[in-house]
Amino acid sequence: MSDGRISGRENIGQGRKVTGRSLFISTSFGFFIWGIVADLGPSSLSWPFLSEISIHLKVFLLICAPIGTLIGNVLIGALADSVGRKRTFLITMLSYAIGIIIVSMSTGYWLFVTGLFIAGFGVGGEEAPSLSLIAEDTPVGERSRKLTLAPNFNNAGSAFTAALLMISPFIGIYEDRIFLLISAFTVILYLVYARLRMPESFRWLNLKGRSAEARTISNDLGIDGLETRIREPNRRFSFAVLAAMGISQYLTFGLMAFIIEPFEFGNTAYLPISLVALVGATIAGFVAVPLISKGRKNYTLFAYGGGFVSMVVILFSAAYLGNMFIFMPLLFLNMFFSEFAWASRTNLEPELFATQNRSTMIGLVRIFPMVAYIFSIFLTSGFGLEYSLVYNSALWALGLAAAVLWFIRGTETRNISADFIVDLPPGSNEPE
């Protein structure tokens, strides 16, 4: 539309509650499963058949799920722009269901890491379609809240796994793994139910010329006001800044929450330290909601600035970090800012790309942090604690530099429609 605004349809009542709730719950539970898978590798190093493996096998175990996650992000992200967001969930749910079964039942190293890879592919594949779907099927005024809260269930899933595996010495490792399997499949079964009821992206349907379906869904979702539309921000600039922010946040979170502890403090200390980090991140996700809703640019600068400062404090306290009463509160604070930065990413990534390539671009942006994370696991396995902290400080500095650049030159996406004004190729449809 030439005036830069897009009109929705009237809210027809109960349908809004059903479809909106199903959308939010299904994406949140999908991130919860991702959290379980993300923590399974590091947490499992305390299991009897894995506790005595060599450092090389330990590193390989730690990178299997991230490699699967990387491949899933890229492949399923691109597929979701072609066949729709909702259809891809059949592949992802089947993948992580199979992977979790293998992990829960395996008693040997190679079968276990195979399960981690398959599960990682599934949860990674959900990320780009889920963020795209939330951004596209949520009213502008509610978008930042849902793009912050739904991914925060990732932290809750990892915290659940860490807490569960902490009690395995008391209930038995076999019983612990069976309980993990039952818990995961309870969530997956509800996911299947919720995803049968949730809508496809009405903006994607509109783009594909299926305007009647799109109107019905937008009615049910209650997207009934005028949305301010702008031209798509410079894609190369957005991509570069988001990649730098992603490298900073993804690596600093993963290395501090999952990797440094088993290498520096031993497998037995990993679970309680990780649990503190993940609880801190989970709480921060709720704190972030009112902050990010006021504007993305100021919030992003605050998140990366706070992360850098808190990491420098940890670095200069390195000599005292053997005392858990010093290390854990500092880690808790740092994870607060890491979650703030994560919320910035989960908002900006879907908000800065157009509907026709949104999922693909989210998947491509995430190549850089995920490849860097896999490389960093190898790299930091030979570091001492102080060098690891220096490395993390440098990563936070990279994120802060990107946040400053975004603050100066970036586009504020608060209250902006997810439908950008773009030059469409022949045969495509302008959103109604």
N, C-alpha and C positions, 0 to 999 in steps of 0.2 A: 504494500500500500504506500502511496506516495507521501502521505503525511507523517510517516515514521511511527505509526501506532498500529497495534493489532487488536482486534476486538475478540472477546471470548463470547460464550453463550450463557444463558441464564442457568442458574443452579436449579436442578429439578428435585432437590431434596435428599432423600435417603441414599441415593446412588453415590453422592459425594463422600459420605461417611464410609461406605463399604469400599469403594475403589481406592480412595486416599489412604485409608487405614491399611488395606492389603498391600499397597505399594510400599508404604513406610516399613511395615513389619517384615515383609519379605526381603527387602534390601538390608534391613538391620540384622536379621538373622543370618543372611548370607555373609555379612561382614563378621558376625560372631563365629561362624564356621572357619572363616579365614584366620581369625585370631587363634582358634584351636590348632589349626595346621601350622601356623607360624611358630608357635611355642613348642610343638611336639618334638622337633629336632633337638634343640638345646636341652629341653627338659628330660628327654629320653636318655641322655648321657649318664644318668644315675641308675638306669636299669641294669641288672646284673650282666646280661649278655652284651652290653655296650660299654660298661664302665671301664674296662681295661683295654679298649682298642687303642691303636697307635695314633699319634697326632695327625698323621696323614689321613687315616680313615675317619678320624673325628672331623677334620676340616671338610672332607668330602660329604659326610653326613650333613653338616651344617649348610652346605650350598645346594643340596638336592632340591629342597622345597623352593628356595629362591629361583633356581633355574627353571623349574616348572612354572612358577608364578610369572616369570618374565615371558616365557613362550605363550602362556595363556593370555596375558595382557595384550600382546601384539596380535596374535591370531584371532582370538575371539573378539577383540576390540574392533578389528577391521570387518569381521563377519557381521557384527551387530549393525554396522552402517548399511550393509547390503540386505540382510534378511529381516532386520528388526531386532529390537533389544530383547523382547520377551522370548523369542524362539531360541536364543543362544543359551538360555538357562537350562534347557534340557541336557545339553552337552556338559555344562559346568557341574550341575548337580550329580549327574551320573559319574563324572570323573572323581569328584571328591568323596562320593559315597564309596566307590571302589577303593580309592586310596586309603581311606580311614579304616575300612575292613582289613586291608592288607597290613597296615601299621599295627592295628590292635591284635591281630592274630599271629604275626610273625615272631619267630624265635631266632632268626638268623639275620646277620647284618645286611646282606645284599637284598633280600626280600623286603626288609624294613625300609631301606633307602629307595627302593622302587616304589613302594607305597607312598613315601613322602613326595616323590617327584609327581606322581599321578594326582595326589591330593593338591599339591601346589599348583599344578596346571589348572585344576578346576576352580580353585578360589581366586587365582590370578585372572582367569577368564571372566569372572563375574565383575571385576572392579570397574572397567570402563563402561560396560553396558548399564551397570547399576547407577553410577554417577550421572550418566547421560539421562537415564530414565527419570531420576529424581529431579534433575534440572529442568527437564522438558515437561513433566506432568505435574509440577507443583506450582501453585500460584506464586507470583513474584514475592509477595510479602512473607511467605512461609519458607521460601527456598533455602535461605542461609541456615535456618534452624534445622531443616531436614538433611542438608548436605553436611552439617556438622555432627548431628546426633547419630545418624545411621552409621557412618564409618567409625564412630567411637565404639561401636559394639565389637570392633576388631580388638581393642584393648581389653574389653570385658571378656571376650573369648579366650585370649591369652592368659589373663588373670585366673580365669576358671581352670584352665589346664594346669597352670603352675600350682594353684592351691590343691587341686586334685592329686597331682603327683607328689606333693609334699607329704600326703598321708599314706602313700603306698607302703612305707615300711611298717605301718601299723595294721593295714588290712590285707597286705599281700599284693605283689605286683600283678598277678594274674587277675585277681578280683578288681584291682584298680583299672586295668585295661578294659575289662568287660564293662565296667561302669562308664568308662570313657566312650566306648562304642555305643552303649545304650543311650547315653546322653546326646551324643552327636546325632544319632539316627532319630531320636525324638524331635530334635530341631529340624532335621532334614525333612521328615514327614510333614511337619507343620509348614515348612517352606513349600513343599509341593502343593499343599492345600491353598496356601496364600497366593501362590503364583498362578494357580488356575483362576483365581478371582481378580487378580490385579490387571490393570489395563496395559495395552501397548502404548508407546509414546504417540500421543495424538499429533504432535508436531512432525514426527517422522512419517506418520501416515499421510498427513497433509502434503508433505514433500513428495511422496510417492503417488499423489493423485487420488488417494482414497479419502476424499473430503467428507463423505457421509459418515464413515466410521469415526473420523477425527472429530466431527461435530458432536456425535453422540458421547464420545469419551470426554471431551472438554466440558460438555453439559454436566456429566456425572461428577467430574472433578471440581466443579464450581469455579472454573476459571472464567469469570464473568465480567471482568473489568477491562479497561484499556491499558495496554502495556506499552511503555516507551521503547521504541526500537532505535538502534543505532547501527552504523556500519560495523562489520566485523573488525575488531582491532587488528593491527598489523600482525599477521600470523607468525612471521619469522621472529619478530621481537618477543611476542608472547611465548613462543616455543622455547627460545633461548633462556629467558628469565625463569620460566617454569622448570626447565631442565636443571638449571643451577639451584633453584630452591629445592627441587626434588632430591638432588644429590646430597645437599646439606642435611635436610630433615631425615630422609630415609636412612642414610648411613649413620648419623649420630644417634637416632633412636635405636636402630638395630644393633649397633655396636655396644651401646651402653646398656640396653635392656637384655640382650640375648648373648652377646659374644664375649665381652671383656670378662664377665664373671667366671665362666668355666675355665678360661685360659689363665686368669690372674688369681682367682680365689678358690678354684677347685669345684668339682661337680657338686659336692655336698652343700656348698655355700650358694650355688647358683639359684636354687628355687626360692629361698626367702628374699634374696636381693632382687631377683626378677619380679617377684610378687609385689614388692614395694614400688618398683618402677612402674609396673602396669596399673596398680591401683591409683598411683599419682596421675598417670595419663588418663585413666578413665574418669576420675573426678574433674580433671581439667577440661575434658570434653564438654561437660555440662556448664562449667564456668565460661567457656568460650562463646556460648550461644548469644548472650546479650551483647558481648563485645564486638563480635564480627558483624552482627546485624546493623551496627552503626556505620559501617563502611569498611571496605576491604583493604584500602591502601594504608590507613593509619594502623589498623589491626596487624597487618602483615609486618610492618616495620617494628611494632612493639614485640611481636612474637619472636622474630629472628634476633632482635636486639637483646631481649631478655635471655634467649637461649645462649647467645655468645657470652654475655656477662656471667651467667651461672656456670658455663663451662670453664671459663677462665678462673673462677673461684675454686672450682674442683681441681683444676690444674695446679694452682698455687697451694692447695691443701694436700697434694699428693703424698707427702711424708706422713700424713695422719690418717690416710684412708683405710689402713688396716683396722682401725677402730670403727666398727659398724655403726656406732652412735654418731659418728661424724659423717661417714660415707653415705648412709641411707637417707638422712634428711637432705643432703646436697643432691643426691640422685633423684629423690622425690621432686625437688624443686626444678631440676633440669628437665625431668620428664613432663612437668607441667608445661614448660615452654615448648618442648618438642611436640606435645599434643596441640598446643596453640598453632604451631607452624604446620602441623598435619591438617588442621582444620582450614588453614589458609589455602593449602594445596587442593583439598577436596572441594572447596568452593570455586577457586579460580580456574582450575583445569576444565571443568565443564562449562563455566561461564564465559570463557574467552574464545571458544571455537564454535563455528556454525553447526547447525543440526546435521547437515549432509555429511560432515566428516568429524563430528564431535567425538564419537567413540574411538575412531581410528587414531585421532590426534592424541587423545588421552593415553592410549596404549603406546604410541610412539614416544611421547614425552617420558614415559616411565622406563624406557629402555636404558636411559643414561643412569639413573640412580640404581637400578637393579643390577646392571653390569658392574657398576662401580662398587656396589655392596658385595657382590660375589668376589671381585678382585680384592677388596679390602679384608675379607675374612682370611684369605691366604696371607695377605700382607701383615696384618696385625697379629697373626698367630705366632710370629717371631718377635713381636715387640714386647718390651716390658711395659709395666703400667704407665710410667711417665710418658714414654713415647706414644702410647695409645691415646693418652689424654691430650698431648700436643696435636696429634692427628685430628682428634675430634674438635679441638679448638679451631684448627684451620678450616675444617668443614663448616663450622658455624660461621666463621668469618666470610666464607663464600656465600652462604645464605643471606647474611646481613648485607653484603654488597649488592646482591640481586634484589633484596627488598628495598634498599635505598634507590636503586635504579628504577624499580617499579613505582616507587613513591613519586619520583620526579617525572617519569615519562609514561607511566602506565595508565590504563583506563579504569576508572571507578565503575564497578559492575553492580553496585547496590541499586536495586529497584529498576534494573534494565532487563528487558525481555530476553528470553533465551533464543528467540528468533531474530537473527541479525538481518540487516539489509545487505544482500550480497548479489553479485552478478552470477545468475544461475546458468548452467549449460543448457543447450536446447533440449526440450523434452521434460525438463524439471518444472516443478510447480512452485510459485510464490506462495508462502503461507497466507491463509485467509485471515 
